[in-house]
């Protein structure tokens, strides 16, 4: 059965505000809702196997829907340059630092999907967050490389074998005390659930939520009840 990709067909209203954390066109943050110091904010990191053709647009419907539910949302864009993973990681860290510096009282709930889940787990190693939620993440780069996911996406991103960049593999890094939840559809055809299972087996402090009969994209669809309920639970 093919993956449900209907999220790509959805339209979303424009953000309330777009912030620039760098000079490049891909160094921006879309803000949905009014950010106040007494609120937690959900920070979204999109996926797309780190490739240039996939940008934040497919997560804009989710960002808008979460704002309509009363959440404050920041949707991050970042550079996606094949063979230059450091530019991608640097942009994510810079965007998060920018949000924190704008309001030091803000508590960030970091949510990343797919390759964005990989980046969220990396950011959790370097920075302190209220909670990190990785949705169908590429949490084990070595396994992703071995499985040749999406025709070599991991090597394309890294510019080489995953074994050469252990510093970018969440599987090999400490959590540094962050609260982390992984949520993954059992029927995921893009990022097999075995990747999340291997990550969580190595890190028993991480909560793994497996959703049966769900694929790769349904969890970030605006109508996803599983993700919404998880966000409500961690934001209270």
N, CA and C atoms as a LAMMPS dump frame, in Angstrom:
ITEM: TIMESTEP
0
ITEM: NUMBER OF ATOMS
708
ITEM: BOX BOUNDS ff ff ff
-5.0000000000000000e+02 5.0000000000000000e+02
-5.0000000000000000e+02 5.0000000000000000e+02
-5.0000000000000000e+02 5.0000000000000000e+02
ITEM: ATOMS id mol type element x y z
1 1 1 N 0.848 -1.202 0
2 1 2 C 0 0 0
3 1 3 C 0.881 1.249 0
4 2 1 N 0.685 2.171 -0.961
5 2 2 C 1.534 3.366 -1.026
6 2 3 C 1.318 4.296 0.157
7 3 1 N 2.337 5.099 0.449
8 3 2 C 2.257 6.066 1.537
9 3 3 C 1.205 7.142 1.232
10 4 1 N 0.518 7.574 2.269
11 4 2 C -0.422 8.689 2.169
12 4 3 C 0.386 9.986 2.149
13 5 1 N 0.385 10.675 1.005
14 5 2 C 1.136 11.923 0.845
15 5 3 C 0.195 13.124 0.723
16 6 1 N -1.038 12.983 1.219
17 6 2 C -2.017 14.048 1.042
18 6 3 C -1.612 15.344 1.73
19 7 1 N -0.701 15.284 2.702
20 7 2 C -0.266 16.5 3.388
21 7 3 C 0.386 17.485 2.415
22 8 1 N 0.963 16.955 1.32
23 8 2 C 1.614 17.819 0.337
24 8 3 C 0.611 18.605 -0.503
25 9 1 N -0.637 18.198 -0.476
26 9 2 C -1.666 18.868 -1.28
27 9 3 C -2.417 19.934 -0.495
28 10 1 N -2.115 20.068 0.786
29 10 2 C -2.843 21.012 1.628
30 10 3 C -2.325 22.434 1.457
31 11 1 N -3.211 23.381 1.618
32 11 2 C -2.855 24.793 1.601
33 11 3 C -2.855 25.32 3.035
34 12 1 N -2.062 26.338 3.264
35 12 2 C -1.995 26.929 4.601
36 12 3 C -1.928 28.442 4.48
37 13 1 N -2.523 29.165 5.423
38 13 2 C -2.405 30.624 5.423
39 13 3 C -0.962 31.022 5.715
40 14 1 N -0.584 32.233 5.365
41 14 2 C 0.787 32.675 5.634
42 14 3 C 1.039 32.817 7.122
43 15 1 N 2.287 32.774 7.537
44 15 2 C 2.612 32.953 8.954
45 15 3 C 2.297 34.363 9.416
46 16 1 N 2.215 34.527 10.716
47 16 2 C 1.982 35.856 11.279
48 16 3 C 3.22 36.736 11.17
49 17 1 N 4.37 36.088 11.134
50 17 2 C 5.629 36.833 11.106
51 17 3 C 6.715 35.898 10.601
52 18 1 N 7.652 36.432 9.836
53 18 2 C 8.83 35.668 9.423
54 18 3 C 10.074 36.395 9.905
55 19 1 N 10.886 35.678 10.669
56 19 2 C 12.124 36.222 11.224
57 19 3 C 13.317 35.735 10.412
58 20 1 N 14.324 36.574 10.295
59 20 2 C 15.559 36.208 9.602
60 20 3 C 16.673 36.03 10.624
61 21 1 N 17.287 34.839 10.646
62 21 2 C 18.406 34.627 11.562
63 21 3 C 19.741 34.593 10.816
64 22 1 N 19.694 34.816 9.508
65 22 2 C 20.897 34.871 8.679
66 22 3 C 20.596 35.638 7.416
67 23 1 N 21.554 35.715 6.53
68 23 2 C 21.397 36.499 5.306
69 23 3 C 20.847 35.686 4.148
70 24 1 N 20.863 34.366 4.248
71 24 2 C 20.404 33.529 3.153
72 24 3 C 18.89 33.386 3.124
73 25 1 N 18.349 33.064 1.945
74 25 2 C 16.897 32.927 1.802
75 25 3 C 16.349 31.743 2.592
76 26 1 N 17.214 30.786 2.92
77 26 2 C 16.798 29.614 3.684
78 26 3 C 17.13 29.736 5.166
79 27 1 N 17.443 30.911 5.615
80 27 2 C 17.755 31.136 7.031
81 27 3 C 16.661 31.998 7.657
82 28 1 N 15.462 31.406 7.719
83 28 2 C 14.293 32.134 8.21
84 28 3 C 13.478 31.244 9.143
85 29 1 N 12.622 31.887 9.932
86 29 2 C 11.731 31.205 10.867
87 29 3 C 10.343 31.805 10.703
88 30 1 N 9.357 30.973 10.356
89 30 2 C 7.97 31.422 10.285
90 30 3 C 7.329 31.288 11.657
91 31 1 N 6.683 32.349 12.103
92 31 2 C 6.028 32.366 13.414
93 31 3 C 4.514 32.327 13.22
94 32 1 N 3.88 31.416 13.933
95 32 2 C 2.425 31.291 13.923
96 32 3 C 1.92 31.515 15.34
97 33 1 N 1.043 32.51 15.496
98 33 2 C 0.563 32.863 16.82
99 33 3 C 1.46 33.915 17.454
100 34 1 N 0.996 34.487 18.539
101 34 2 C 1.735 35.53 19.25
102 34 3 C 2.604 34.903 20.329
103 35 1 N 3.908 35.106 20.247
104 35 2 C 4.829 34.528 21.218
105 35 3 C 4.939 35.444 22.426
106 36 1 N 4.629 34.908 23.596
107 36 2 C 4.738 35.642 24.847
108 36 3 C 5.69 34.916 25.778
109 37 1 N 6.259 35.637 26.705
110 37 2 C 7.263 35.048 27.582
111 37 3 C 6.691 33.971 28.499
112 38 1 N 5.377 33.998 28.717
113 38 2 C 4.789 33.027 29.627
114 38 3 C 4.285 31.784 28.903
115 39 1 N 4.701 31.606 27.663
116 39 2 C 4.241 30.466 26.882
117 39 3 C 5.407 29.607 26.408
118 40 1 N 5.13 28.324 26.329
119 40 2 C 6.051 27.429 25.626
120 40 3 C 5.807 27.607 24.133
121 41 1 N 6.812 27.314 23.344
122 41 2 C 6.672 27.422 21.896
123 41 3 C 7.125 26.118 21.255
124 42 1 N 6.348 25.667 20.286
125 42 2 C 6.704 24.478 19.518
126 42 3 C 7.562 24.912 18.341
127 43 1 N 8.741 24.343 18.244
128 43 2 C 9.647 24.619 17.129
129 43 3 C 9.629 23.415 16.193
130 44 1 N 9.249 23.637 14.939
131 44 2 C 9.143 22.567 13.964
132 44 3 C 10.347 22.557 13.025
133 45 1 N 10.912 21.36 12.814
134 45 2 C 11.987 21.149 11.842
135 45 3 C 11.486 20.17 10.786
136 46 1 N 11.445 20.622 9.551
137 46 2 C 10.936 19.767 8.476
138 46 3 C 11.991 18.755 8.032
139 47 1 N 11.525 17.765 7.286
140 47 2 C 12.421 16.746 6.744
141 47 3 C 12.581 16.867 5.245
142 48 1 N 12.718 15.712 4.595
143 48 2 C 12.954 15.693 3.152
144 48 3 C 14.317 15.143 2.801
145 49 1 N 14.84 14.281 3.678
146 49 2 C 16.163 13.681 3.455
147 49 3 C 17.244 14.734 3.225
148 50 1 N 17.09 15.888 3.875
149 50 2 C 18.074 16.969 3.842
150 50 3 C 18.302 17.523 2.431
151 51 1 N 17.401 17.243 1.499
152 51 2 C 17.613 17.615 0.1
153 51 3 C 17.034 18.989 -0.213
154 52 1 N 17.655 19.713 -1.166
155 52 2 C 17.222 21.086 -1.469
156 52 3 C 15.782 21.198 -1.943
157 53 1 N 15.263 20.177 -2.617
158 53 2 C 13.929 20.305 -3.204
159 53 3 C 12.816 20.237 -2.162
160 54 1 N 13.126 19.819 -0.945
161 54 2 C 12.109 19.737 0.094
162 54 3 C 12.331 20.842 1.119
163 55 1 N 11.361 21.754 1.211
164 55 2 C 11.502 22.855 2.157
165 55 3 C 10.392 22.791 3.209
166 56 1 N 10.242 23.856 3.963
167 56 2 C 9.311 23.876 5.087
168 56 3 C 7.856 23.906 4.669
169 57 1 N 7.57 24.09 3.379
170 57 2 C 6.185 24.304 2.949
171 57 3 C 5.267 23.142 3.318
172 58 1 N 5.772 21.921 3.312
173 58 2 C 4.882 20.799 3.589
174 58 3 C 4.487 20.723 5.065
175 59 1 N 5.187 21.452 5.93
176 59 2 C 4.814 21.481 7.345
177 59 3 C 4.066 22.756 7.728
178 60 1 N 3.846 23.643 6.771
179 60 2 C 3.084 24.863 7.068
180 60 3 C 1.639 24.569 7.455
181 61 1 N 0.959 23.593 6.814
182 61 2 C -0.397 23.276 7.278
183 61 3 C -0.428 22.807 8.729
184 62 1 N 0.565 22.017 9.14
185 62 2 C 0.633 21.576 10.53
186 62 3 C 0.879 22.754 11.456
187 63 1 N 1.801 23.635 11.08
188 63 2 C 2.098 24.804 11.908
189 63 3 C 0.862 25.661 12.103
190 64 1 N 0.122 25.889 11.033
191 64 2 C -1.095 26.707 11.115
192 64 3 C -2.147 26.015 11.973
193 65 1 N -2.304 24.708 11.803
194 65 2 C -3.296 23.967 12.57
195 65 3 C -2.963 23.983 14.06
196 66 1 N -1.693 23.844 14.392
197 66 2 C -1.294 23.884 15.803
198 66 3 C -1.558 25.265 16.403
199 67 1 N -1.309 26.309 15.617
200 67 2 C -1.604 27.663 16.096
201 67 3 C -3.097 27.824 16.358
202 68 1 N -3.922 27.231 15.491
203 68 2 C -5.373 27.295 15.691
204 68 3 C -5.809 26.546 16.946
205 69 1 N -4.992 25.593 17.373
206 69 2 C -5.274 24.844 18.6
207 69 3 C -4.779 25.586 19.841
208 70 1 N -4.151 26.741 19.628
209 70 2 C -3.698 27.548 20.75
210 70 3 C -2.219 27.476 21.036
211 71 1 N -1.475 26.695 20.262
212 71 2 C -0.035 26.62 20.453
213 71 3 C 0.66 27.796 19.769
214 72 1 N 1.841 28.159 20.277
215 72 2 C 2.713 29.112 19.616
216 72 3 C 3.749 28.298 18.842
217 73 1 N 3.946 28.611 17.569
218 73 2 C 4.733 27.747 16.69
219 73 3 C 5.788 28.539 15.942
220 74 1 N 6.972 27.967 15.85
221 74 2 C 8.045 28.509 15.012
222 74 3 C 8.476 27.412 14.049
223 75 1 N 8.356 27.672 12.754
224 75 2 C 8.732 26.714 11.714
225 75 3 C 10.035 27.17 11.08
226 76 1 N 11.071 26.363 11.247
227 76 2 C 12.425 26.754 10.862
228 76 3 C 12.754 26.27 9.446
229 77 1 N 13.348 27.165 8.669
230 77 2 C 13.969 26.77 7.406
231 77 3 C 15.477 26.805 7.577
232 78 1 N 16.184 25.988 6.808
233 78 2 C 17.636 25.879 6.943
234 78 3 C 18.233 25.481 5.594
235 79 1 N 19.504 25.747 5.439
236 79 2 C 20.18 25.393 4.187
237 79 3 C 20.279 23.874 4.049
238 80 1 N 20.081 23.411 2.801
239 80 2 C 20.153 21.994 2.484
240 80 3 C 21.09 21.842 1.297
241 81 1 N 22.351 21.616 1.593
242 81 2 C 23.407 21.582 0.573
243 81 3 C 24.023 20.198 0.569
244 82 1 N 23.789 19.397 -0.466
245 82 2 C 24.361 18.049 -0.491
246 82 3 C 25.86 18.066 -0.249
247 83 1 N 26.299 17.234 0.649
248 83 2 C 27.728 17.142 0.956
249 83 3 C 28.224 18.157 1.963
250 84 1 N 27.342 19.031 2.452
251 84 2 C 27.744 20.038 3.436
252 84 3 C 26.797 19.968 4.637
253 85 1 N 26.851 18.892 5.393
254 85 2 C 25.939 18.758 6.529
255 85 3 C 26.164 19.803 7.606
256 86 1 N 27.387 20.319 7.686
257 86 2 C 27.679 21.296 8.737
258 86 3 C 26.898 22.59 8.539
259 87 1 N 26.617 22.948 7.284
260 87 2 C 25.811 24.142 7.03
261 87 3 C 24.398 23.941 7.555
262 88 1 N 23.844 22.767 7.32
263 88 2 C 22.5 22.453 7.804
264 88 3 C 22.443 22.494 9.324
265 89 1 N 23.351 21.782 9.964
266 89 2 C 23.353 21.717 11.426
267 89 3 C 23.592 23.093 12.03
268 90 1 N 24.515 23.848 11.437
269 90 2 C 24.802 25.192 11.935
270 90 3 C 23.57 26.086 11.864
271 91 1 N 22.809 25.979 10.767
272 91 2 C 21.612 26.802 10.628
273 91 3 C 20.572 26.451 11.68
274 92 1 N 20.381 25.17 11.93
275 92 2 C 19.405 24.76 12.938
276 92 3 C 19.808 25.306 14.308
277 93 1 N 21.081 25.16 14.651
278 93 2 C 21.551 25.659 15.951
279 93 3 C 21.414 27.175 16.035
280 94 1 N 21.724 27.859 14.944
281 94 2 C 21.62 29.321 14.929
282 94 3 C 20.178 29.775 15.077
283 95 1 N 19.259 29.078 14.398
284 95 2 C 17.843 29.435 14.493
285 95 3 C 17.334 29.253 15.917
286 96 1 N 17.707 28.157 16.544
287 96 2 C 17.259 27.898 17.912
288 96 3 C 17.867 28.911 18.891
289 97 1 N 19.144 29.217 18.705
290 97 2 C 19.79 30.216 19.561
291 97 3 C 19.138 31.581 19.383
292 98 1 N 18.763 31.898 18.15
293 98 2 C 18.106 33.166 17.858
294 98 3 C 16.781 33.271 18.609
295 99 1 N 15.995 32.194 18.593
296 99 2 C 14.721 32.198 19.298
297 99 3 C 14.923 32.369 20.797
298 100 1 N 15.913 31.674 21.339
299 100 2 C 16.178 31.754 22.774
300 100 3 C 16.661 33.144 23.158
301 101 1 N 17.538 33.706 22.341
302 101 2 C 18.082 35.027 22.649
303 101 3 C 17.016 36.117 22.585
304 102 1 N 16.004 35.925 21.733
305 102 2 C 14.939 36.921 21.636
306 102 3 C 14.086 36.951 22.897
307 103 1 N 14.003 35.807 23.556
308 103 2 C 13.233 35.75 24.795
309 103 3 C 13.795 34.649 25.668
310 104 1 N 14.575 35.007 26.647
311 104 2 C 15.28 34.032 27.467
312 104 3 C 14.339 33.206 28.334
313 105 1 N 13.099 33.654 28.519
314 105 2 C 12.154 32.926 29.36
315 105 3 C 11.377 31.87 28.584
316 106 1 N 11.575 31.818 27.272
317 106 2 C 10.822 30.907 26.424
318 106 3 C 11.274 29.464 26.641
319 107 1 N 10.313 28.555 26.733
320 107 2 C 10.605 27.123 26.825
321 107 3 C 10.283 26.483 25.483
322 108 1 N 11.265 25.843 24.882
323 108 2 C 11.11 25.296 23.541
324 108 3 C 10.765 23.818 23.588
325 109 1 N 9.71 23.449 22.864
326 109 2 C 9.409 22.054 22.582
327 109 3 C 9.829 21.821 21.137
328 110 1 N 10.839 21.024 20.939
329 110 2 C 11.432 20.842 19.611
330 110 3 C 10.834 19.611 18.955
331 111 1 N 10.222 19.803 17.777
332 111 2 C 9.575 18.715 17.05
333 111 3 C 10.188 18.627 15.652
334 112 1 N 10.785 17.489 15.339
335 112 2 C 11.376 17.301 14.029
336 112 3 C 10.802 16.082 13.345
337 113 1 N 10.56 16.192 12.039
338 113 2 C 10 15.081 11.267
339 113 3 C 11.034 14.538 10.295
340 114 1 N 11.234 13.227 10.307
341 114 2 C 12.103 12.545 9.356
342 114 3 C 13.546 13.045 9.495
343 115 1 N 14.108 13.645 8.438
344 115 2 C 15.443 14.236 8.572
345 115 3 C 15.429 15.362 9.597
346 116 1 N 14.302 16.036 9.732
347 116 2 C 14.167 17.045 10.785
348 116 3 C 14.185 16.427 12.166
349 117 1 N 13.723 15.168 12.265
350 117 2 C 13.833 14.455 13.523
351 117 3 C 15.272 14.167 13.884
352 118 1 N 16.059 13.826 12.871
353 118 2 C 17.505 13.658 13.069
354 118 3 C 18.118 14.94 13.591
355 119 1 N 17.76 16.068 12.973
356 119 2 C 18.326 17.351 13.383
357 119 3 C 17.852 17.75 14.782
358 120 1 N 16.618 17.406 15.126
359 120 2 C 16.115 17.703 16.468
360 120 3 C 16.889 16.915 17.522
361 121 1 N 17.184 15.663 17.235
362 121 2 C 17.951 14.86 18.181
363 121 3 C 19.373 15.392 18.321
364 122 1 N 19.957 15.856 17.224
365 122 2 C 21.289 16.471 17.306
366 122 3 C 21.249 17.734 18.15
367 123 1 N 20.244 18.564 17.909
368 123 2 C 20.136 19.815 18.668
369 123 3 C 19.958 19.532 20.15
370 124 1 N 19.258 18.449 20.463
371 124 2 C 19.062 18.097 21.856
372 124 3 C 20.346 17.744 22.576
373 125 1 N 21.33 17.304 21.82
374 125 2 C 22.639 17.004 22.399
375 125 3 C 23.36 18.287 22.793
376 126 1 N 23.196 19.319 21.986
377 126 2 C 23.945 20.56 22.164
378 126 3 C 23.241 21.581 23.058
379 127 1 N 21.912 21.507 23.129
380 127 2 C 21.157 22.547 23.814
381 127 3 C 20.125 21.92 24.737
382 128 1 N 19.633 22.704 25.67
383 128 2 C 18.648 22.227 26.625
384 128 3 C 17.246 22.657 26.191
385 129 1 N 16.349 21.681 26.075
386 129 2 C 14.982 21.964 25.66
387 129 3 C 14.005 21.441 26.695
388 130 1 N 12.81 22.015 26.689
389 130 2 C 11.762 21.512 27.57
390 130 3 C 11.428 20.07 27.195
391 131 1 N 11.373 19.791 25.9
392 131 2 C 11.111 18.433 25.423
393 131 3 C 11.517 18.365 23.954
394 132 1 N 12.024 17.197 23.548
395 132 2 C 12.335 16.928 22.147
396 132 3 C 11.436 15.794 21.68
397 133 1 N 10.735 16.034 20.561
398 133 2 C 9.879 15.007 19.965
399 133 3 C 10.382 14.75 18.548
400 134 1 N 10.849 13.543 18.309
401 134 2 C 11.348 13.154 16.993
402 134 3 C 10.301 12.268 16.325
403 135 1 N 9.766 12.735 15.209
404 135 2 C 8.702 12.034 14.494
405 135 3 C 9.3 11.305 13.3
406 136 1 N 9.229 9.969 13.319
407 136 2 C 9.799 9.146 12.247
408 136 3 C 11.221 9.59 11.907
409 137 1 N 12.097 9.695 12.915
410 137 2 C 13.409 10.302 12.681
411 137 3 C 14.423 9.356 12.061
412 138 1 N 15.361 9.935 11.355
413 138 2 C 16.547 9.195 10.908
414 138 3 C 17.544 9.219 12.055
415 139 1 N 17.244 8.438 13.056
416 139 2 C 17.983 8.495 14.316
417 139 3 C 19.226 7.631 14.325
418 140 1 N 19.413 6.82 13.31
419 140 2 C 20.564 5.922 13.212
420 140 3 C 21.135 6.045 11.806
421 141 1 N 22.124 6.929 11.644
422 141 2 C 22.663 7.191 10.307
423 141 3 C 23.385 5.981 9.735
424 142 1 N 24.056 5.228 10.579
425 142 2 C 24.737 4.029 10.085
426 142 3 C 23.743 3.057 9.465
427 143 1 N 22.622 2.846 10.135
428 143 2 C 21.602 1.958 9.587
429 143 3 C 20.986 2.538 8.318
430 144 1 N 20.729 3.85 8.333
431 144 2 C 20.192 4.487 7.148
432 144 3 C 21.118 4.352 5.956
433 145 1 N 22.412 4.457 6.218
434 145 2 C 23.417 4.282 5.17
435 145 3 C 23.405 2.839 4.667
436 146 1 N 23.386 1.886 5.588
437 146 2 C 23.394 0.468 5.221
438 146 3 C 22.146 0.086 4.427
439 147 1 N 21.012 0.67 4.763
440 147 2 C 19.766 0.376 4.056
441 147 3 C 19.634 1.154 2.75
442 148 1 N 20.562 2.074 2.498
443 148 2 C 20.544 2.887 1.279
444 148 3 C 19.205 3.605 1.118
445 149 1 N 18.75 4.213 2.211
446 149 2 C 17.444 4.858 2.194
447 149 3 C 17.377 5.955 1.141
448 150 1 N 16.27 5.952 0.417
449 150 2 C 16.015 6.939 -0.645
450 150 3 C 17.209 7.083 -1.581
451 151 1 N 17.737 5.947 -1.979
452 151 2 C 18.809 5.891 -2.978
453 151 3 C 20.031 6.7 -2.557
454 152 1 N 20.498 6.414 -1.347
455 152 2 C 21.753 7.014 -0.901
456 152 3 C 21.627 8.387 -0.29
457 153 1 N 20.466 8.712 0.286
458 153 2 C 20.253 10.057 0.833
459 153 3 C 21.228 10.387 1.953
460 154 1 N 21.549 9.403 2.777
461 154 2 C 22.446 9.668 3.905
462 154 3 C 23.833 10.061 3.423
463 155 1 N 24.37 9.302 2.471
464 155 2 C 25.695 9.643 1.948
465 155 3 C 25.665 10.956 1.176
466 156 1 N 24.57 11.222 0.478
467 156 2 C 24.448 12.494 -0.239
468 156 3 C 24.489 13.666 0.725
469 157 1 N 23.791 13.535 1.842
470 157 2 C 23.774 14.579 2.861
471 157 3 C 25.151 14.777 3.476
472 158 1 N 25.783 13.673 3.858
473 158 2 C 27.056 13.743 4.573
474 158 3 C 28.252 13.996 3.655
475 159 1 N 28.113 13.653 2.382
476 159 2 C 29.256 13.746 1.482
477 159 3 C 30.225 12.598 1.684
478 160 1 N 29.733 11.486 2.244
479 160 2 C 30.576 10.324 2.502
480 160 3 C 29.818 9.311 3.331
481 161 1 N 30.518 8.316 3.807
482 161 2 C 29.894 7.278 4.617
483 161 3 C 29.513 7.801 5.997
484 162 1 N 28.445 7.244 6.532
485 162 2 C 27.998 7.651 7.863
486 162 3 C 29.053 7.375 8.923
487 163 1 N 29.85 6.337 8.704
488 163 2 C 30.889 5.989 9.679
489 163 3 C 31.928 7.088 9.819
490 164 1 N 32.031 7.949 8.816
491 164 2 C 33.022 9.021 8.842
492 164 3 C 32.555 10.233 9.651
493 165 1 N 31.259 10.285 9.993
494 165 2 C 30.732 11.427 10.752
495 165 3 C 29.956 10.946 11.984
496 166 1 N 30.635 10.291 12.912
497 166 2 C 29.944 9.854 14.136
498 166 3 C 29.386 11.021 14.943
499 167 1 N 29.953 12.214 14.747
500 167 2 C 29.474 13.386 15.483
501 167 3 C 28.096 13.828 15.035
502 168 1 N 27.612 13.311 13.905
503 168 2 C 26.298 13.689 13.397
504 168 3 C 25.29 12.546 13.492
505 169 1 N 25.666 11.484 14.179
506 169 2 C 24.784 10.33 14.311
507 169 3 C 24.187 10.303 15.711
508 170 1 N 22.889 10.607 15.859
509 170 2 C 22.279 10.614 17.198
510 170 3 C 22.471 9.305 17.953
511 171 1 N 22.553 8.217 17.215
512 171 2 C 22.723 6.906 17.831
513 171 3 C 23.979 6.851 18.7
514 172 1 N 24.987 7.645 18.345
515 172 2 C 26.287 7.569 18.996
516 172 3 C 26.509 8.7 19.995
517 173 1 N 25.484 9.523 20.234
518 173 2 C 25.652 10.704 21.065
519 173 3 C 24.802 10.619 22.329
520 174 1 N 25.271 11.28 23.377
521 174 2 C 24.549 11.313 24.646
522 174 3 C 23.36 12.258 24.557
523 175 1 N 22.323 11.97 25.333
524 175 2 C 21.139 12.825 25.351
525 175 3 C 21.321 14.063 26.211
526 176 1 N 22.306 14.071 27.078
527 176 2 C 22.574 15.207 27.961
528 176 3 C 21.385 15.582 28.836
529 177 1 N 20.604 14.585 29.219
530 177 2 C 19.538 14.831 30.175
531 177 3 C 18.245 15.365 29.606
532 178 1 N 18.165 15.6 28.298
533 178 2 C 16.925 16.1 27.715
534 178 3 C 15.827 15.047 27.755
535 179 1 N 14.592 15.504 27.912
536 179 2 C 13.438 14.63 27.812
537 179 3 C 13.108 14.426 26.339
538 180 1 N 13.123 13.173 25.889
539 180 2 C 12.979 12.87 24.468
540 180 3 C 11.896 11.819 24.264
541 181 1 N 11.038 12.069 23.272
542 181 2 C 10.037 11.092 22.85
543 181 3 C 10.182 10.873 21.354
544 182 1 N 10.161 9.62 20.939
545 182 2 C 10.158 9.257 19.519
546 182 3 C 8.789 8.681 19.199
547 183 1 N 8.189 9.174 18.126
548 183 2 C 6.892 8.674 17.677
549 183 3 C 7.048 8.233 16.22
550 184 1 N 6.585 7.013 15.907
551 184 2 C 6.867 6.439 14.593
552 184 3 C 5.704 5.554 14.167
553 185 1 N 5.319 5.66 12.906
554 185 2 C 4.296 4.797 12.343
555 185 3 C 4.868 3.434 12.003
556 186 1 N 4.145 2.394 12.39
557 186 2 C 4.632 1.036 12.166
558 186 3 C 4.741 0.714 10.675
559 187 1 N 3.873 1.317 9.855
560 187 2 C 3.855 1.026 8.425
561 187 3 C 4.67 2.015 7.596
562 188 1 N 5.582 2.732 8.235
563 188 2 C 6.426 3.719 7.544
564 188 3 C 7.273 3.043 6.478
565 189 1 N 7.121 3.51 5.233
566 189 2 C 7.9 2.974 4.122
567 189 3 C 9.091 3.851 3.771
568 190 1 N 9.136 5.061 4.285
569 190 2 C 10.224 5.982 3.961
570 190 3 C 11.383 5.824 4.94
571 191 1 N 11.06 5.81 6.221
572 191 2 C 12.046 5.577 7.28
573 191 3 C 11.529 4.399 8.108
574 192 1 N 12.048 3.212 7.907
575 192 2 C 11.52 2.036 8.606
576 192 3 C 11.557 2.217 10.117
577 193 1 N 10.537 1.714 10.776
578 193 2 C 10.442 1.856 12.216
579 193 3 C 11.602 1.176 12.93
580 194 1 N 12.273 0.234 12.278
581 194 2 C 13.429 -0.418 12.885
582 194 3 C 14.526 0.578 13.257
583 195 1 N 14.579 1.693 12.549
584 195 2 C 15.579 2.71 12.876
585 195 3 C 15.277 3.326 14.244
586 196 1 N 14.029 3.675 14.479
587 196 2 C 13.661 4.221 15.794
588 196 3 C 13.789 3.166 16.883
589 197 1 N 13.441 1.945 16.558
590 197 2 C 13.563 0.882 17.557
591 197 3 C 15.02 0.677 17.971
592 198 1 N 15.914 0.725 17.005
593 198 2 C 17.332 0.542 17.337
594 198 3 C 17.837 1.685 18.196
595 199 1 N 17.408 2.904 17.891
596 199 2 C 17.822 4.073 18.656
597 199 3 C 17.317 3.983 20.094
598 200 1 N 16.047 3.66 20.246
599 200 2 C 15.456 3.625 21.584
600 200 3 C 15.942 2.42 22.386
601 201 1 N 16.304 1.355 21.714
602 201 2 C 16.885 0.219 22.425
603 201 3 C 18.238 0.601 23.013
604 202 1 N 18.989 1.411 22.268
605 202 2 C 20.296 1.86 22.757
606 202 3 C 20.165 2.935 23.822
607 203 1 N 19.017 3.607 23.856
608 203 2 C 18.797 4.709 24.801
609 203 3 C 17.466 4.469 25.509
610 204 1 N 17.461 3.586 26.491
611 204 2 C 16.201 3.205 27.143
612 204 3 C 15.487 4.349 27.849
613 205 1 N 16.171 5.462 28.081
614 205 2 C 15.512 6.61 28.704
615 205 3 C 14.588 7.345 27.737
616 206 1 N 14.673 7.017 26.443
617 206 2 C 13.823 7.641 25.43
618 206 3 C 12.509 6.874 25.333
619 207 1 N 11.398 7.612 25.333
620 207 2 C 10.081 6.989 25.18
621 207 3 C 9.785 6.779 23.699
622 208 1 N 9.424 5.569 23.328
623 208 2 C 9.06 5.247 21.951
624 208 3 C 7.567 4.97 21.879
625 209 1 N 6.879 5.726 21.022
626 209 2 C 5.449 5.521 20.783
627 209 3 C 5.293 4.997 19.359
628 210 1 N 4.832 3.778 19.221
629 210 2 C 4.604 3.167 17.914
630 210 3 C 3.119 3.253 17.584
631 211 1 N 2.817 3.786 16.401
632 211 2 C 1.426 3.946 15.984
633 211 3 C 1.127 2.932 14.874
634 212 1 N 0.265 1.962 15.129
635 212 2 C -0.024 0.943 14.111
636 212 3 C -0.798 1.514 12.926
637 213 1 N -0.568 0.898 11.763
638 213 2 C -1.293 1.232 10.529
639 213 3 C -1.12 2.693 10.131
640 214 1 N 0.031 3.257 10.459
641 214 2 C 0.349 4.639 10.102
642 214 3 C 1.695 4.65 9.391
643 215 1 N 1.794 5.471 8.316
644 215 2 C 3.024 5.564 7.559
645 215 3 C 3.859 6.783 7.943
646 216 1 N 4.582 7.309 6.974
647 216 2 C 5.587 8.333 7.249
648 216 3 C 5.008 9.729 7.41
649 217 1 N 3.968 10.048 6.637
650 217 2 C 3.494 11.429 6.581
651 217 3 C 2.233 11.703 7.391
652 218 1 N 1.49 10.653 7.738
653 218 2 C 0.234 10.879 8.446
654 218 3 C 0.437 11.562 9.788
655 219 1 N 1.557 11.298 10.437
656 219 2 C 1.779 11.842 11.774
657 219 3 C 1.958 13.359 11.785
658 220 1 N 2.336 13.949 10.641
659 220 2 C 2.479 15.402 10.601
660 220 3 C 1.351 16.041 9.783
661 221 1 N 0.311 15.258 9.512
662 221 2 C -0.896 15.802 8.888
663 221 3 C -1.65 16.614 9.942
664 222 1 N -2.256 17.732 9.573
665 222 2 C -2.978 18.546 10.558
666 222 3 C -4.066 17.79 11.311
667 223 1 N -4.561 16.717 10.737
668 223 2 C -5.603 15.941 11.39
669 223 3 C -5.043 14.824 12.27
670 224 1 N -3.735 14.783 12.436
671 224 2 C -3.129 13.747 13.263
672 224 3 C -3.465 13.964 14.727
673 225 1 N -4.241 13.063 15.292
674 225 2 C -4.606 13.191 16.701
675 225 3 C -3.467 12.751 17.608
676 226 1 N -2.666 11.78 17.123
677 226 2 C -1.588 11.24 17.961
678 226 3 C -0.569 12.313 18.317
679 227 1 N -0.117 13.063 17.314
680 227 2 C 0.866 14.111 17.577
681 227 3 C 0.26 15.232 18.403
682 228 1 N -0.981 15.595 18.111
683 228 2 C -1.638 16.669 18.859
684 228 3 C -1.76 16.308 20.336
685 229 1 N -2.176 15.097 20.619
686 229 2 C -2.324 14.686 22.015
687 229 3 C -0.962 14.641 22.725
688 230 1 N 0.07 14.209 22.005
689 230 2 C 1.397 14.189 22.595
690 230 3 C 1.87 15.594 22.92
691 231 1 N 1.628 16.528 22.013
692 231 2 C 2.034 17.913 22.256
693 231 3 C 1.254 18.514 23.42
694 232 1 N -0.013 18.193 23.511
695 232 2 C -0.79 18.689 24.644
696 232 3 C -0.253 18.161 25.96
697 233 1 N 0.146 16.896 25.965
698 233 2 C 0.611 16.296 27.203
699 233 3 C 1.935 16.882 27.672
700 234 1 N 2.842 17.165 26.73
701 234 2 C 4.161 17.659 27.14
702 234 3 C 4.167 19.165 27.378
703 235 1 N 3.154 19.867 26.886
704 235 2 C 3.13 21.333 27.029
705 235 3 C 2.39 21.788 28.269
706 236 1 N 1.789 20.88 28.99
707 236 2 C 1.051 21.266 30.198
708 236 3 C 1.967 21.605 31.343
